[in-house]
Amino acid sequence: MKKLNHSLLTVSALALAMNAPAMAQDDQTIPIAEDSDSDSRDIVVTGQFLYTDQVNSVKTPTPIIDVPQSLSITTAEQITQQGFDSIGDIVLYTPGVTQSQGEGHRDAVVFRGVRSTADFFVDGVRDDVQYYRSFYNLEQVEILRGPNALLFGRGGTGGILNRVTKKGVIGEQFTGFQASVDTFGAFSGQIDTNVELGDNAALRVNGYYESLNNHRDFFDGDRFGINPTLRLKVGEKTTLDLSYEYINNERFVDRGIPSSDGAPAAQLADITFADPENNFTTFESHVLRANVQHDFSDHLKGNLTASWGDYDKVYANLFPVGFDSTTNAVSLDGYIDTTQRQNFVLAGNLVGDFKTASIGHTILFGGEFIDTSNNNDRFNAFFDTSQDDVESFLAVRPLVLNNFTGVNAAGNPTTFAFSDLNDDTEADVTVYSFFIQDEIEVTDWLNLVIGGRFDSFDITVDNVETFINIGTRDILSRRDSDFSPRLGVILKPRENISFYGSFSESFLPRSGEQFADINPPDDALDPDTFQNLELGLKWDFKPGLSFTAAVFEIEQSSPQVADNDPGTLDIIDSEIQGFEAQIQGYVTDAWYISAGYSYLDGEQVDDFGVEGNRLRELPENTFNLWSTYQLTPKFGIGAGLTYQDESFADNGNSVTLPSFTRIDAAAFYDISENLRVQVNIENLTDTEYFPNAHTANNITVGAPLNARFTISGRF
């Protein structure tokens, strides 16, 4: 393992909330604006723990300054204030994390150089289906960085993203609303209403509708969601939350532009390479969740969660795979893909605190059971002119292609159909997990965290395509069992300062994140394993203002079949090193600031064990800054920027995404105590930029100067 050679410094995001049952008393309120009229602008801290009554990402009521790991929190207030409406928006303002394109139909995040489409969670429960997530029902978004296998199981290699949902509030009645429209023509509306049902129950309903539009030709769509939640106080020591969420999304799929001469083909930035009628995705889900929290005593608490989800998704697309600048011809490939998935998750844990002599312990013990059924098929496009799934078209606007018909680059009429079966699989996944962790308070200035998790991952894949083509069953199965340790050391020379060191491991089975492939030789290979070493500092300057920093190294070990002898394995290692720093909070009652910086360096290793190429979509330097200032009791302004170094769009390092700086701004005015108007301006300088990619020829075109106007209130 290489020596870590960067400065120590890292995270905390304003001790803003790791949602869990609190174990302390003595409330205090931290003001956020000098004469804040709205209750939503107060952070209520119960004792030393930021308190809410929801699920906690770290599962124990640990002060954030004592968590030996980098993390960032984005609250609902910040989401509204900065005009965020996607995971990608949050990622742009989070150090150590970048966004990938996700092929125009899903969230895809690069956590410290490790790309993921499945390390997403809702209230600590895995949410691994591929779609674009919304914020209408959230209290906050938590991004934990570094391997997280002890708490979250497989994956979580570079980090995880957890969305914390709103729950019923007993003893209150209110309705909140928000409506927005932007200069592209998109508009949305949200409602959040809480109804008191007696002394021990409350019903809360969140819902939203969004009509989509942006700067790209053909783009449109809409999103709808509703989430009723019932909270019941079952006696003094037991709380039950029940919820149902329905989501229905439909949108145009845009996979961007191709490259030319090692860079995005900027001369094509105004062209959308797609079929207006057959680039689309639909997503529908029904999710039931239940959570019960019980206090067995002052020193022992329990939490049990059950979640069942049914998901149905289709996405179809044509997309560029090459561009010839001499003939101005772009090659298009295409396919249609369907996914049906059902997930059942049962998870529970006990948290107890006790002392042995003068040493304090907080023990976390728990388990998880996951049962997943995943059916997936894909049909490639087939063009009658090329007799293949690829055809060339002139790069003109609009593209000469519409609803299965068009004119190819040679001027000949062409038609296509999604008719060529590529794959058809039915996968069943069963996971059993058990974990234990002890947070040990050795002295006032020394804490230890020791724990581990055991996972048994069992997958069976029925390759239906084989049966269709040759009439025989092709059923493969594999079981992986792994133990993931965690060790942390926290030194606290003062109550508001901590230095920490952390070691942890994670793994990812060979089936990948979406369970589609354990075909030979992958079915014989052990999982990829990851080790993480992190050293950091957390410093709470004062209540509501924190500075954090960390230096880290991730090592990946990936078994691969040897090219020269398929009967043997090569163990290929790669490394990612980096540094992160963030300051977040209120400098004064009227001045809020959030600033983050990250340095990332990583090399990939090819099948021959040759090092050298940089990991794709791994910018060396990123910087973000956001600040708001309350000029008067009713009027405030905000401004920010995000900078991203150049990076490579592909593993071969043949195409470079240029560096960019985007400047954003906001202004908000409180018409009354319960009514606010706001404007958010994105890309104030109208910069042309290409923020991310999926491949060397699927490069996203950033949005030009645009504005969103919002009115929100509560009564």
LOTI-292615 format. One record per residue (C-alpha): residue in one letter; residue number from 1; x, y, z. Coordinates in steps of 0.25 Angstrom, whole numbers, plus 5000, padded with zeros to 4 digits. Each point is the difference from the previous one (the first is absolute). Last residue first. Layout:
REM residues N
 residu num    u    v    w
      A NUM    X    Y    Z
...
//
This chain:
REM residues 715
 residu num    u    v    w
      F 715 4800 5110 5026
      R 714 5013 4998 4992
      G 713 5006 5007 4988
      S 712 5008 4999 4987
      I 711 5001 5008 4987
      T 710 5011 4996 4991
      F 709 5006 5006 4987
      R 708 5010 4992 4993
      A 707 5011 5007 4991
      N 706 5009 4996 4988
      L 705 5013 5002 4994
      P 704 5005 4988 4991
      A 703 4998 4986 5005
      G 702 5012 4990 4999
      V 701 5001 4991 4988
      T 700 5002 4986 5005
      I 699 5010 4991 4992
      N 698 4996 4986 4995
      N 697 5011 4998 4989
      A 696 5012 4997 5010
      T 695 4991 4993 5009
      H 694 4990 5003 5011
      A 693 5004 5015 5001
      N 692 5000 5012 5009
      P 691 5000 5015 5002
      F 690 5002 5005 4986
      Y 689 5001 5015 5000
      E 688 4995 5012 4992
      T 687 5000 5012 5010
      D 686 4988 5009 5001
      T 685 5006 5009 5010
      L 684 4989 4998 5010
      N 683 5000 4985 4999
      E 682 4987 4997 5008
      I 681 4992 5012 5006
      N 680 4991 4997 5011
      V 679 4988 5009 5003
      Q 678 4992 5000 5013
      V 677 4986 5004 5006
      R 676 4997 4997 5014
      L 675 4987 4999 5008
      N 674 4998 4996 5015
      E 673 5005 5012 5008
      S 672 4996 5009 4988
      I 671 5006 5004 4987
      D 670 5013 4994 5003
      Y 669 5010 5003 4989
      F 668 5010 4991 4994
      A 667 5012 5002 4990
      A 666 5008 4990 4994
      A 665 5013 4998 4992
      D 664 5008 4990 4992
      I 663 5014 5000 4994
      R 662 5006 4988 4992
      T 661 5014 4997 4998
      F 660 5005 4990 4990
      S 659 5012 4991 4997
      P 658 4999 4993 4987
      L 657 4995 4985 4998
      T 656 5012 4993 4994
      V 655 4998 4988 4990
      S 654 5011 4989 4998
      N 653 5002 4997 5014
      G 652 4998 4985 4997
      N 651 4990 4999 5012
      D 650 4991 5010 4994
      A 649 4995 5015 5002
      F 648 5013 5004 5006
      S 647 5001 5012 5009
      E 646 5002 5015 5000
      D 645 4999 5007 5013
      Q 644 4986 5004 5006
      Y 643 4996 5013 5006
      T 642 4987 5003 5007
      L 641 4996 5014 5003
      G 640 4990 5007 5010
      A 639 4991 5012 5003
      G 638 4989 5003 5009
      I 637 4991 5012 5004
      G 636 4991 5003 5011
      F 635 4988 5009 5003
      K 634 4990 5000 5011
      P 633 5008 5003 5013
      T 632 5010 5008 4991
      L 631 5012 4996 4993
      Q 630 5000 4985 5004
      Y 629 5012 4995 4993
      T 628 5002 4987 4993
      S 627 5012 4992 4996
      W 626 5004 4989 4991
      L 625 5014 4995 4996
      N 624 5005 4988 4992
      F 623 5013 4995 4996
      T 622 5005 4988 4993
      N 621 5014 4996 4997
      E 620 5006 4987 4993
      P 619 4987 4997 4992
      L 618 4997 4985 5000
      E 617 4990 4998 4989
      R 616 5008 4988 4995
      L 615 5011 4994 5009
      R 614 5013 5004 4995
      N 613 5008 4991 4991
      G 612 5014 4996 5005
      E 611 5001 4986 5005
      V 610 5001 4987 4992
      G 609 4995 4987 5007
      F 608 4997 4994 4986
      D 607 4985 5001 5002
      D 606 5002 5015 5003
      V 605 5003 5007 5013
      Q 604 4993 5014 5003
      E 603 5008 5011 5007
      G 602 4994 5010 5009
      D 601 5002 5014 5005
      L 600 4989 5009 5007
      Y 599 5001 5014 5006
      S 598 4988 5005 5007
      Y 597 4995 5014 5004
      G 596 4987 5004 5007
      A 595 4993 5013 5004
      S 594 4987 5003 5007
      I 593 4997 5013 5006
      Y 592 4988 5007 5007
      W 591 5000 5015 5005
      A 590 4989 5006 5007
      D 589 5002 4994 5014
      T 588 5015 5001 4998
      V 587 5010 4990 4994
      Y 586 4988 4990 4999
      G 585 5004 4986 4995
      Q 584 5009 4992 4991
      I 583 5015 4998 4998
      Q 582 5005 4989 4991
      A 581 5013 4993 4997
      E 580 5003 4987 4992
      F 579 5013 4993 4996
      G 578 5002 4989 4991
      Q 577 5006 4986 4996
      I 576 4994 4990 4991
      E 575 5008 4987 4998
      S 574 4999 4988 4991
      D 573 5003 4985 5002
      I 572 4999 4988 4990
      I 571 5000 4986 5005
      D 570 5003 4992 4988
      L 569 4993 4986 5000
      T 568 5003 4987 4994
      G 567 4993 4990 4991
      P 566 4997 5010 4989
      D 565 5015 5000 4998
      N 564 5006 5011 4991
      D 563 4989 5010 5003
      A 562 4999 4997 5015
      V 561 4986 5000 5005
      Q 560 4999 5013 5009
      P 559 4999 5001 5015
      S 558 4998 5015 5004
      S 557 5007 5006 5012
      Q 556 4997 5015 5002
      E 555 5007 5009 5009
      I 554 4994 5013 5005
      E 553 5009 5011 5007
      F 552 4996 5011 5008
      V 551 5003 5014 5005
      A 550 4989 5007 5008
      A 549 4995 5014 5003
      T 548 4989 5006 5008
      F 547 4996 5014 5005
      S 546 4987 5003 5007
      L 545 4991 5012 5003
      G 544 4986 4998 5007
      P 543 5005 5001 5015
      K 542 5014 5005 4999
      F 541 5013 4997 4993
      D 540 4996 4985 5000
      W 539 5012 4993 4995
      K 538 5001 4987 4993
      L 537 5014 4994 4996
      G 536 5003 4988 4991
      L 535 5007 4988 4997
      E 534 4994 4989 4991
      L 533 5005 4986 4995
      N 532 4990 4993 4991
      Q 531 5001 4985 4995
      F 530 4992 4995 4989
      T 529 4997 4986 4995
      D 528 4995 4995 4987
      P 527 4992 4987 5002
      D 526 5006 4987 4997
      L 525 5000 4994 4986
      A 524 4994 4987 4995
      D 523 4986 5006 4995
      D 522 5008 5011 4992
      P 521 5006 4990 4991
      P 520 4990 4997 4996
      N 519 4987 5007 5001
      I 518 4996 5007 5013
      D 517 4993 5012 4994
      A 516 4987 5008 5002
      F 515 5000 5002 5015
      Q 514 4999 5015 4999
      E 513 5012 5005 5009
      G 512 5010 4989 4994
      S 511 4998 4985 5000
      R 510 5015 4999 5004
      P 509 4996 5003 5014
      L 508 5005 5014 5006
      F 507 5008 5001 5013
      S 506 5003 5010 5011
      E 505 5011 5002 5010
      S 504 5003 5010 5011
      F 503 5011 5008 5007
      S 502 4998 5013 5007
      G 501 5009 5011 5006
      Y 500 4994 5011 5008
      F 499 5004 5014 5005
      S 498 4989 5007 5008
      I 497 4997 5014 5004
      N 496 4988 5007 5007
      E 495 5002 4992 5013
      R 494 5015 5003 5001
      P 493 5012 4991 4998
      K 492 4990 4990 4994
      L 491 5007 4988 4993
      I 490 4991 4990 4993
      V 489 5005 4986 4995
      G 488 4991 4992 4990
      L 487 5000 4985 4996
      R 486 4991 4993 4991
      P 485 5000 4986 4995
      S 484 4992 4994 4988
      F 483 4998 4985 5000
      D 482 4996 4993 4987
      S 481 4992 4989 4995
      D 480 4997 4999 4985
      R 479 4990 4990 4994
      R 478 4999 4997 4985
      S 477 4989 4995 4991
      L 476 4999 4998 4985
      I 475 4988 4995 4992
      D 474 5001 4998 4985
      R 473 4988 4992 4996
      T 472 5000 4994 4986
      G 471 4991 5003 4988
      I 470 5011 5006 4991
      N 469 4996 5015 4998
      I 468 4989 5002 5010
      F 467 5006 4991 5011
      T 466 5013 5008 4998
      E 465 4993 5013 5001
      V 464 4993 4996 5013
      N 463 5014 5000 5007
      D 462 4995 4996 5014
      V 461 5008 5007 5011
      T 460 5001 4995 5014
      I 459 5007 5009 5011
      D 458 5004 4997 5014
      F 457 5007 5011 5008
      S 456 5004 4996 5015
      D 455 5004 5013 5007
      F 454 5008 5001 5013
      R 453 5003 5013 5006
      G 452 5010 5006 5009
      G 451 5003 5009 5012
      I 450 5010 5008 5008
      V 449 4998 5015 5002
      L 448 5010 5006 5011
      N 447 4998 5013 5007
      L 446 5012 5008 5007
      W 445 4999 5014 5007
      D 444 4989 4998 5011
      T 443 5006 4987 5002
      V 442 4998 4986 4994
      E 441 4987 5003 4994
      I 440 4997 4987 4992
      E 439 4991 5000 4988
      D 438 4998 4985 4998
      Q 437 4994 4995 4987
      I 436 4993 4987 4996
      F 435 4995 4995 4987
      F 434 4992 4989 4994
      S 433 4995 4998 4985
      Y 432 4992 4991 4992
      V 431 4998 5003 4985
      T 430 4992 4993 4990
      V 429 5000 5003 4985
      D 428 4991 4994 4989
      A 427 5003 5004 4986
      E 426 4992 4998 4987
      T 425 5008 5003 4987
      D 424 4997 5004 4986
      D 423 5012 5005 4991
      N 422 5002 5006 4987
      L 421 4988 4997 4992
      D 420 5000 5007 4987
      S 419 4986 5007 4997
      F 418 5000 5014 5005
      A 417 4997 5004 4986
      F 416 5006 5009 4989
      T 415 4997 5007 4987
      T 414 5009 5006 4990
      P 413 4998 5009 4988
      N 412 5013 5002 4992
      G 411 5008 5014 5000
      A 410 5013 4993 5003
      A 409 5000 5006 5014
      N 408 4987 4993 5003
      V 407 4986 5005 4998
      G 406 4990 4997 5010
      T 405 4989 4990 5006
      F 404 4997 4994 5013
      N 403 4993 5012 5006
      N 402 5008 5011 4995
      L 401 5014 5002 4994
      V 400 5006 5011 4992
      L 399 5007 5006 5012
      P 398 4995 5014 5003
      R 397 5010 5006 4998
      V 396 5011 4993 4992
      A 395 5010 4990 5003
      L 394 4998 4991 4987
      F 393 4996 4986 5004
      S 392 5007 4987 5001
      E 391 4994 4987 5005
      V 390 5003 4990 5011
      D 389 4992 4988 5004
      D 388 5003 4992 4988
      Q 387 4994 4997 4986
      S 386 5006 5013 4996
      T 385 4988 5005 4992
      D 384 4989 4992 5007
      F 383 5004 5006 5014
      F 382 4999 4990 5012
      A 381 4999 5006 5014
      N 380 5004 4991 5011
      F 379 4990 4993 5009
      R 378 5003 5000 5015
      D 377 4994 4992 5012
      N 376 5000 5000 5015
      N 375 4993 4993 5011
      N 374 5004 5003 5014
      S 373 4995 4993 5013
      T 372 5006 5005 5012
      D 371 5000 4994 5015
      I 370 5008 5008 5010
      F 369 5002 4996 5015
      E 368 5007 5009 5009
      G 367 5006 4999 5014
      G 366 5004 5008 5012
      F 365 5009 5003 5012
      L 364 5004 5014 5004
      I 363 5007 5001 5013
      T 362 5003 5013 5006
      H 361 5011 4998 5011
      G 360 5006 5009 5011
      I 359 5013 4997 5008
      S 358 5000 5004 5014
      A 357 4998 4986 5006
      T 356 4993 4993 4988
      K 355 4989 5010 4996
      F 354 4987 4998 4993
      D 353 4993 5005 4987
      G 352 4990 4991 4991
      V 351 4996 5001 4986
      L 350 4992 4989 4994
      N 349 4998 4998 4985
      G 348 4990 4996 4990
      A 347 4999 4998 4985
      L 346 4990 4993 4991
      V 345 5001 5003 4985
      F 344 4991 4995 4989
      N 343 5003 5005 4986
      Q 342 4992 4997 4987
      R 341 5006 5003 4987
      Q 340 4995 5001 4985
      T 339 5010 5006 4990
      T 338 4998 5003 4986
      D 337 5011 5004 4990
      I 336 4998 5006 4986
      Y 335 5013 5001 4991
      G 334 5008 5010 4991
      D 333 5012 5003 4992
      L 332 5002 5013 4992
      S 331 5012 5003 4992
      V 330 5002 5015 4997
      A 329 5004 5006 4986
      N 328 5006 5014 4998
      T 327 5008 4993 4988
      T 326 5014 5005 5005
      S 325 4995 5002 5015
      D 324 4997 4985 5001
      F 323 4993 4997 5012
      G 322 4998 4988 5009
      V 321 4991 4992 5009
      P 320 4988 5010 5001
      F 319 4987 4996 5007
      L 318 4987 4994 4996
      N 317 4991 4997 5012
      A 316 4990 4992 5007
      Y 315 4997 4999 5015
      V 314 4990 4991 5008
      K 313 4998 4999 5015
      D 312 4991 4993 5009
      Y 311 5003 5000 5015
      D 310 4993 4993 5012
      G 309 5005 5003 5014
      W 308 4999 4994 5013
      S 307 5007 5006 5013
      A 306 5000 4995 5014
      T 305 5008 5007 5011
      L 304 5002 4997 5014
      N 303 5007 5009 5011
      G 302 5004 4997 5014
      K 301 5004 5008 5012
      L 300 5008 4996 5013
      H 299 5006 5009 5010
      D 298 4988 5008 5005
      S 297 4992 4987 4999
      F 296 4993 4992 4989
      D 295 4998 5012 4992
      H 294 4993 4996 4987
      Q 293 5001 5005 4986
      V 292 4991 4994 4989
      N 291 5001 5002 4985
      A 290 4991 4996 4989
      R 289 5002 5003 4985
      L 288 4992 4997 4988
      V 287 5005 5004 4986
      H 286 4992 5000 4987
      S 285 5009 5004 4988
      E 284 4998 5005 4985
      F 283 5011 5004 4991
      T 282 4999 5004 4985
      T 281 5012 5003 4991
      F 280 5000 5006 4986
      N 279 5008 5001 4987
      N 278 4990 4994 4991
      E 277 4992 5012 4995
      P 276 5010 5011 4998
      D 275 5010 4990 4995
      A 274 5013 5004 5006
      F 273 5013 5008 4997
      T 272 4996 5014 5006
      I 271 5008 5011 4992
      D 270 5003 5013 5007
      A 269 5014 4996 5005
      L 268 5004 4994 4986
      Q 267 5011 5011 4998
      A 266 5005 4996 5014
      A 265 5004 4986 4996
      P 264 5005 4996 5014
      A 263 5015 4998 5000
      G 262 5010 4990 4995
      D 261 5000 5004 4985
      S 260 4984 4999 5000
      S 259 4991 4995 5010
      P 258 4985 4997 5000
      I 257 4988 5007 5005
      G 256 4991 4998 5012
      R 255 4993 4988 5005
      D 254 4986 5006 5000
      V 253 4988 4991 5004
      F 252 4986 5007 5000
      R 251 4993 4999 5013
      E 250 4989 4992 5007
      N 249 4999 4998 5016
      N 248 4989 4994 5009
      I 247 5003 4999 5014
      Y 246 4991 4994 5011
      E 245 5005 5000 5015
      Y 244 4993 4993 5011
      S 243 5003 5003 5015
      L 242 4999 4994 5014
      D 241 5008 5006 5012
      L 240 4998 4993 5014
      T 239 5006 5006 5013
      T 238 5001 4992 5012
      K 237 5004 5005 5014
      E 236 4989 5008 5006
      G 235 4989 4992 4994
      V 234 4998 4997 4985
      K 233 5003 5014 4994
      L 232 4995 4999 4986
      R 231 5005 5007 4988
      L 230 4993 4998 4987
      T 229 5007 5004 4987
      P 228 4994 5003 4986
      N 227 5010 5001 4989
      I 226 4995 5005 4986
      G 225 5008 5001 4987
      F 224 4999 5006 4986
      R 223 5011 5002 4990
      D 222 4998 5006 4986
      G 221 5007 5000 4986
      D 220 5007 5008 4990
      F 219 5012 5001 4992
      F 218 4999 5000 4984
      D 217 5011 5010 4998
      R 216 5009 5004 5013
      H 215 4999 5012 5008
      N 214 4991 4994 5011
      N 213 4985 4996 5003
      L 212 4993 4991 5010
      S 211 4987 5002 5006
      E 210 5000 4997 5015
      Y 209 4989 4995 5009
      Y 208 5002 4998 5015
      G 207 4994 4994 5013
      N 206 5003 4999 5014
      V 205 4990 4995 5010
      R 204 5001 4999 5015
      L 203 4991 4993 5010
      A 202 5002 5002 5015
      A 201 4997 4991 5012
      N 200 5001 5000 5015
      D 199 4992 5012 5005
      G 198 4989 4999 4989
      L 197 5002 4999 4985
      E 196 5008 5013 4998
      V 195 5001 5003 4985
      N 194 5013 5003 4993
      T 193 5000 5006 4985
      D 192 5012 5001 4991
      I 191 4996 5005 4986
      Q 190 5009 5001 4987
      G 189 4999 5006 4987
      S 188 5008 5001 4987
      F 187 5003 5007 4987
      A 186 5009 4999 4988
      G 185 4999 5011 4990
      F 184 5015 5001 4997
      T 183 5000 5013 5008
      D 182 4995 4993 5013
      V 181 4988 4998 5007
      S 180 4998 4997 5015
      A 179 4989 4997 5010
      Q 178 5002 4996 5015
      F 177 4990 4997 5011
      G 176 5000 4997 5015
      T 175 4988 4996 5008
      F 174 4999 5000 5015
      Q 173 4994 4992 5012
      E 172 5009 4997 5012
      G 171 4999 4990 5012
      I 170 5007 4988 4994
      V 169 5009 5003 4988
      G 168 4998 4990 4989
      K 167 5013 4996 4993
      K 166 5009 5007 4989
      T 165 5010 4991 4993
      V 164 5015 4999 5001
      R 163 5007 4997 4987
      N 162 5013 4993 5002
      L 161 5012 5000 4990
      I 160 5011 4990 5001
      G 159 5015 5001 4999
      G 158 5013 4995 4992
      T 157 4997 4985 5002
      G 156 4985 5001 5005
      G 155 4999 4986 4993
      R 154 4996 4989 5009
      G 153 4994 5003 5014
      F 152 4995 5013 5005
      L 151 5005 5002 5014
      L 150 5013 4992 5000
      A 149 5001 5001 4985
      N 148 5002 5015 5000
      P 147 5013 5002 4992
      G 146 5004 5015 4999
      R 145 4990 5011 4999
      L 144 4987 5003 5007
      I 143 4990 5009 4993
      E 142 4988 5003 5007
      V 141 4988 5007 4994
      Q 140 4990 5007 5009
      E 139 4985 5001 5005
      L 138 4995 4995 4987
      N 137 4986 4998 4993
      Y 136 5001 5008 4988
      F 135 5015 4997 4997
      S 134 4999 4991 4987
      R 133 5008 4988 4996
      Y 132 5004 4998 4985
      Y 131 4999 4985 4997
      Q 130 5008 4987 5002
      V 129 4996 4991 5011
      D 128 5009 4998 5011
      D 127 4992 5007 5012
      R 126 5006 4993 5012
      V 125 4994 5003 5013
      G 124 5007 5011 5009
      D 123 4988 5009 5000
      V 122 5001 4999 4985
      F 121 5013 4995 4994
      F 120 5008 5002 4988
      D 119 5013 4992 4997
      A 118 4994 4994 4987
      T 117 5004 5008 4988
      S 116 5015 5001 5004
      R 115 5013 5005 4995
      V 114 5012 5000 5009
      G 113 5009 5012 4999
      R 112 4998 5005 5013
      F 111 4985 4998 4999
      V 110 4996 5001 4985
      V 109 4985 5001 5000
      A 108 4990 4995 4990
      D 107 4985 5004 5000
      R 106 4992 4994 4989
      H 105 4994 5001 4986
      G 104 5010 5009 4992
      E 103 5011 4990 4999
      G 102 5003 5002 5014
      Q 101 5008 5012 4997
      S 100 5010 4999 5011
      Q  99 5000 5010 5012
      T  98 5012 5003 5009
      V  97 5003 4998 5015
      G  96 5012 5003 5008
      P  95 4995 5014 5004
      T  94 4985 5002 4999
      Y  93 4994 5012 4992
      L  92 4999 4993 4987
      V  91 4995 4988 5007
      I  90 4987 5008 5005
      D  89 4997 5004 4986
      G  88 5002 4986 4994
      I  87 4990 4994 5010
      S  86 4990 5008 4994
      D  85 4991 5012 5003
      F  84 5009 5010 5007
      G  83 4995 5014 5000
      Q  82 5011 5005 5010
      Q  81 4990 5005 5010
      T  80 4991 4988 4999
      I  79 5010 4989 5001
      Q  78 5007 5008 5011
      E  77 4987 5000 5008
      A  76 4998 4986 4998
      T  75 5013 4997 5006
      T  74 5013 4996 4993
      I  73 5009 4992 5009
      S  72 5015 4996 4997
      L  71 5008 4988 5005
      S  70 5014 4996 5002
      Q  69 5003 4989 5010
      P  68 5004 4998 5014
      V  67 4987 5005 5006
      D  66 5003 5007 5013
      I  65 4998 5014 4995
      I  64 4986 4995 4995
      P  63 4996 4997 5014
      T  62 4995 4985 5001
      P  61 4986 4996 5002
      T  60 5002 4987 4993
      K  59 4995 4995 4986
      V  58 5011 5007 4992
      S  57 4990 5005 4990
      N  56 4990 5003 5010
      V  55 4985 4996 4999
      Q  54 4990 5011 5004
      D  53 4997 5007 5013
      T  52 5008 5012 4998
      Y  51 5011 5005 5009
      L  50 5014 5005 4998
      F  49 5007 4994 5011
      Q  48 5008 5007 5011
      G  47 4987 5003 5008
      T  46 4988 5001 4991
      V  45 5004 5009 4989
      V  44 4988 5008 4994
      I  43 5004 5007 4987
      D  42 4992 5012 4997
      R  41 4996 5005 4986
      S  40 4988 4991 4999
      D  39 4993 5008 5011
      S  38 4999 5012 4991
      D  37 5001 5014 5004
      S  36 5015 5000 5001
      D  35 5005 5013 5006
      E  34 5015 4998 4998
      A  33 4999 4988 4992
      I  32 5005 4986 5004
      P  31 4998 5000 5015
      I  30 5005 4988 5008
      T  29 4990 4995 5009
      Q  28 5004 4992 5013
      D  27 4993 4988 5006
      D  26 5005 4993 5013
      Q  25 4999 4985 4998
      A  24 5007 4989 4994
      M  23 4998 4986 4994
      A  22 4994 5004 4987
      P  21 4993 4991 4991
      A  20 5007 5001 4986
      N  19 5001 5010 4989
      M  18 5015 5004 4998
      A  17 4998 5015 5000
      L  16 5007 5013 4996
      A  15 5013 4999 5008
      L  14 5003 5012 4990
      A  13 5005 4992 4989
      S  12 5010 4991 5007
      V  11 5012 4998 4991
      T  10 5015 5000 4999
      L   9 5015 5005 5003
      L   8 5013 4992 5000
      S   7 5011 5004 4990
      H   6 5003 4990 4988
      N   5 5011 4989 5000
      L   4 4993 4987 5002
      K   3 5010 4989 4999
      K   2 4998 4990 4989
      M   1 4994 4987 5004
//
